[in-house]
Amino acid sequence: MENKRLNINDIPYKLKSVIRERFESDPRVRLERVKAQELCNRGNLDEALMMNKKMEEVFCQVALSYMEEAEK
């Protein structure tokens, strides 16, 4: 049997929304979101998009690590 790695789409919607809520409520994440918004407001759209993309990558890593721990 093939050992398939999880991806973010394998996580049920309700669980993903709970993880998202907790992730976004973290003060460090909120600070990064504020910084990205400030960059956007000053016209630095590329930097803001890169910052938000990085935060989404972190979210995916966090969500997948929760799922991997739950599998164990």
C-alpha positions as CSV (number, residue, x, y, z in Angstrom):
1,M,0.0,0.0,0.0
2,E,1.3,3.4,-1.0
3,N,2.1,5.9,1.9
4,K,0.2,9.0,0.8
5,R,1.1,12.3,2.5
6,L,-1.7,14.5,3.6
7,N,-2.3,17.8,1.9
8,I,-4.4,20.8,3.1
9,N,-7.4,19.6,1.0
10,D,-7.6,16.4,2.9
11,I,-8.6,18.2,6.1
12,P,-12.4,18.4,6.6
13,Y,-13.8,21.9,6.3
14,K,-15.1,22.2,9.8
15,L,-11.8,21.1,11.3
16,K,-9.9,23.4,8.9
17,S,-12.1,26.4,10.0
18,V,-11.3,25.7,13.7
19,I,-7.6,25.5,13.0
20,R,-7.9,28.7,10.9
21,E,-9.7,30.5,13.7
22,R,-7.0,29.6,16.2
23,F,-4.2,30.4,13.8
24,E,-5.6,33.8,13.0
25,S,-6.2,34.6,16.7
26,D,-2.5,34.1,17.5
27,P,-1.0,37.6,18.3
28,R,2.0,36.9,16.1
29,V,-0.3,36.1,13.1
30,R,-2.5,39.1,13.8
31,L,0.6,41.4,13.9
32,E,1.8,40.0,10.5
33,R,-1.6,40.6,9.0
34,V,-1.6,44.2,10.3
35,K,1.9,44.7,8.8
36,A,0.7,43.3,5.5
37,Q,-2.3,45.6,5.5
38,E,-0.1,48.6,6.2
39,L,2.1,47.7,3.3
40,C,-0.9,47.4,1.1
41,N,-2.2,50.8,2.3
42,R,1.2,52.4,1.4
43,G,1.1,50.9,-2.1
44,N,3.6,48.1,-1.5
45,L,1.2,45.5,-2.9
46,D,4.0,43.0,-3.9
47,E,5.4,42.9,-0.4
48,A,1.9,42.6,1.1
49,L,1.0,39.7,-1.2
50,M,4.3,38.0,-0.4
51,M,3.8,38.4,3.3
52,N,0.2,37.0,3.1
53,K,1.4,34.1,0.9
54,K,4.0,33.3,3.5
55,M,1.4,33.3,6.3
56,E,-0.8,31.0,4.2
57,E,2.1,28.6,3.8
58,V,2.7,28.7,7.6
59,F,-1.1,28.0,8.1
60,C,-0.8,24.9,5.8
61,Q,2.2,23.7,7.7
62,V,0.4,24.2,11.1
63,A,-2.8,22.5,9.9
64,L,-0.9,19.5,8.4
65,S,1.2,19.1,11.6
66,Y,-2.0,18.9,13.6
67,M,-3.4,16.2,11.3
68,E,-0.1,14.3,11.3
69,E,-0.1,14.3,15.2
70,A,-3.7,13.2,15.2
71,E,-2.8,10.3,12.9
72,K,-0.2,9.0,15.3
